[in-house]
Amino acid sequence: MHCLVTGAAGFIGFHVAKRLLDAGFQVTGIDNLNDYYDVSLKEARLAQLKAHPAFTFHLLDLADRPGMAALFASRFFDRVIHLGAQAGVRYSIDNPHTYADANLVGHLNVLEGCRAQKTPHLVYASSSSVYGLNTSMPFKVADSVDHPVSLYAATKKANELMSHTYAHLYNIPCTGLRFFTVYGPWGRPDMALFKFTKAILNGDAIDVYNHGQMQRDFTYIDDIVESILRIAEKPPAPQNRWSPELGSAGQSSAPYRVFNIGAGQSVKLTEFIEAIENAVGKSAKRNLMPIQPGDVPATWAETEDLFQVIDYRPKVSVKDGVANFVKWYRDFYAV
């Protein structure tokens, strides 16, 4: 089988592509290697993938319509795992057009490619940020997601709507995954775990927003990847008796599903910081700050629907996951 992985040089995309290669799949990866964060980290991830003979890489922007069309015309993909996007809630406030290009135009180009070759299953990244102003915990797929608080969240909600349209019109099986806070080795430098680890090791203070009154459904990367690969092998089927009035918002009369993908528990940011301090062996100096625009104070995923489909529950604790990241960080940066 041959899989296309978009965002292959990104955090989740790299891990997914690596697992697929290790499992014997042919993998085509694309990425534009933009400078949203340290390009050398992306290149280091990519170097590991390129060392595998079953991996093919294309330096390609999702918004490049002719380039994306040529990619899908070049060969058939048994699975398309679309993880490429412009990430970052806060960055979207000052750079809105970047999100329109990558997350709206780019997603449309992926959908058009899947339509052209009748892809058997498109799995794509949505986000927990779609829950926006919702404060009912845990977040359920059936909850309203009509009040986003960042443009990033709005683009991810738009991706779900666009995917449903293509599932309905063209019978393309589409599964959207609302990722909660993913962490682990090779993680993004703009995420809290990376920034906090770097600062604590350097003896610098860390900025703790909302005065530390934050909670997140932290989910370790290996658990995320296992869930993605399992769901990729289970294309959604149309629910013939489904209707918007009676059915779940995560299903449809089209071959369409949306799932939360997280650990299914909410951890206080202060506890997460303590896990980093224990792994590093140093205490953090904390700057308590107000909550930032676009942020939400808490996330917590209801994930029972996903677990029932894939028969898998996350296994890695925050303590172990953070320790694994700190070990990787020390090794990678020779700290």
N, C-alpha and C positions, 0 to 999 in steps of 0.2 A: 504494500500500500504506500501511496505517496501523499504526504501532508504538506500543505502550505501553512507556514507560521508567519504572520505579520508581526513586526516589532521584535524580530528574532534577537536583536542585540540589546533589547530591554531586559529588565529584571525578570518578569514572569515569562516572557517569550523565550529567553535564553534557557531557563530551566525546563520549559516544556519541550523545546527543540532537542535539548540534550537527552531527556528521557525517551523521546520518540526514537532518536538515533540509537540509543542503548538497547531499545526494544526491537531493533531491526527494521525500522521504517526508513523509507527515503524521505528526506525533508528538504523542501525549498524554503529558504528564509529571506525576508525582505526587511529593510530598515533604511531610514534616511540619515541615520547617525547625526541628528541635529545636536546643537550645543546647549540644550536646555539644562543638562548637567554634564559633568566631565566626560568628554568623548573618549578619553583613553580607557575609562572603565568599560564603555561599550565595546571598544576595540578588543579589550582583553577577553571579554565574554565571547566575542565573535571568533577570536583566534582559537578558542577551545572547540567551537563548532566546526570551523574550517579544517581542523585536523582530522575530522571524520570523513571518510571517502563517500559516504552516502548523503553528504550535505552540500547543497548548492546555494550560493548567496547572490542576491541582486541588490545593489545600492539603488533604492527606488523610493520615491515619495508617494504616499498613499493618494495625494491629491493630483498626481500626474496621470491624467485620464488616458492618454495614448499609451503610456508606459504600463499602466495597470491592465489595460485591454490586451496589450501584447503579451504580458505575463500569462494571463488566463488562456490566451490562444496558443501558447507555446506547449502546453501539456495539460493533461487531466489531473485534477486533485481529488483523491478519495475523501479527504477531509480538509476543510479550511478552518484554521484556528486563528481568529482575528484578534490579536492582542495589541496591535500597533495603534497609538493614539497620542495626542498631546496631553500629557498628564499634568496634574497639579491644580488644586482648587484655587490657591492664592494667586498663582501666576495668571490665571484666566481673567482676573479682575483688570489687570493692566495690559493684557495681550489678547483681546477677544478674537481678533481676526485669525490668529494662529489656530484657535480651536475650531472656527468655522471651516478652515481649510482641511485640517487633519481629521477632525472628528465627524464632520458632516459630509463634506465633499469626499473625503477618504473612505468613509463608511459606504457611501453611495457607490463608489467605484468598486468596492469589494462585492457589494450586492449585485451590481451589474455583471461582474465577472462570474459570480456563482450562477446567475440567470443564464448567461451565455453557454456555460458548459453543464448546466443542470447538476450542480454539486450535490452529492448525497447528504451532506450535513455541514452547515455553517455554525460554528461555535464562536461567540464574540464576547468581548469584555464590556459589561456595563459597570455600574458602580453603586456602592451603598449611598453615595452622595445624592442619588435621586430622591431619597426620602425627605430631604430638605427640612421643612418646618415641622414635620411629623415628630411627635414626642411620645407616641405610644410604643412601649418596649415589651418584648423584642419586636424589631421591624419584621413585618410579614409581607410577602409578595402581594397579598390582597390589599394592603394599605394604599391610601392615596399617595401618589407621587407627583402631584400637580403643582407643588409649591417649592421649586428648587431655590437655593440661596446662592448659587454661583453659576456662571455660564458653563463651566465644566459639567456640572450636574445636568444642566439643561440639554447639553449636547448628548449626554449619555441616555437621557430619557428619549431624546429624538431618535437615537440609534435603535431603541426598542420599538418605537412606532414605525420607523422605516423598515425594520426587519419583519414586523408583522405584515406590513403591506406586501412585501415581496413573498412572504410565505403564503399569503392569501391569493395573490394574483398569479404567481408562478409555481406554487407548490414546492417551494424550496424549504426543506426542514431547517429551522433556525432556533438555536438555543442561546439565550442571553444569560450571562452570569454576573450578578451584582456582587462584585468583590468587596469585601470588607478590608480591614487594614492588614495587608500582606507584608511579612517581614522575613528576614533570614539572610544567609550568605549571598553575596553579590547584589545586595539591595541597593536602592536608590539613595544617592547622597542628600536629596532634599527631604527625605523621610526622617522622622524623629529618632529612630534607633541609630541610624548612621550619624546624624548630627550630634546626638547626645554622647555616643561612644567616642567620637573624635574629640569633642570638647572636654570630656572628663579625662581622657588620656593626656590631653595637652594642658590640663589644669585650668581650662577656661570655664566661665559660667555658662549655663544652659538657660534658654528662654522657655519658661513653663507657662503656657497660655491658659487663660481663664482661671488664673491663680491656682492651677493644679486640679481644678474641679472638672476634669475631662475623663471620659471613659471610652474605650475602644474595644471592638471585637477583634483582637490581634490574632492573626491566623498564619501559621508557619508555612513557608513556601513549599515544602515537600507535601504537606497535606493539600494545599491548593492544586499542585500539579497532579497528584493522584486523582483528585476529584475531576479535574479537567479531562484527563485521559479516559476516565471511566464514562463521563457524560458524552464524550465524543463518539463513543461506540453505541450510544442509545439515541438515535435521531427521534425527535418527537413525532407522534402520529396525530392526525386530526381527531378532535373530539366531536363526533358527529352530533351528539345531543347537547353540545355546549351552546350557551347563549350569554351575552354580556350581563343579562339580568340575573341569571341563575348560576353561572359558572365562575371559576376562579380567574382572577385577572392575569394569572401566570400561564393560562392555557388558552386554547382557541379552537374554533372549528377548522382553522388552518393548522399545518404542522409547525407549531410554534410553542415554545416554553420559555419561561423566565424563572430562574432560581436565585435565591441568596446563596452565596458561597463564603462561609466563614466558620469560625470555631464553635459558634453557638453559645458564646458566653461573653460578658462584658467585663473588662479588667480596668481598674482605676489607673490613670496615668502615673500616679505616685507609686503604685506597686510595680509598674513597668520600669520606672526609673530605678527603683530599688533592685530589681533584677539585673539591670545594667551595672549598677554600682558593685553588686556582688561579683558579677562576672569579670569586671575590670579590676576590682580590688581597690577602688578609690571612691570617696564620696563626691557627690556633685555639688557645685556651687549653683544655687538656683536664683534666677531672676523671675519673680512672679509677675506675669503680664496679663492684661485684659484679653478676652477672646478676640480673635481676628475676624474681619469681615469674610463671610463665606464659610466659616467654620461652624460645626454643630457641636454641642457639648458632649453628646454621647451617641454611640452606635452599639447595636446588639442584634445579631441576625437570628431569625427563626429559620432553621435549616432542615426541619424534619422532612419536608417534601423531597429535598435533594437526597438525603440519606436513604429514604425509601426507594429511590430510583437506582442509586449507585451502590447501595449496601456498603457504605464506607463512612466512618466518622473520624474526624481529626484525632491524631494520636500524640502530637508533640506539645508539651507544656510550654508556657511562656518562659519558665526558668531554663529549660533545656534549649529552647529555640534561641533565646537571647545569648546564652553561653556559646552556642554554635556560631552565631554571627560574630561575637567578639573574637573568638578564635580565628575565624576567617579574616577579620579585619586586621588582626595583629600579623597574621601570615602574609596577607596581600600587600600591606603597607610596611612590612618589616618593622613593626613597632616593638 
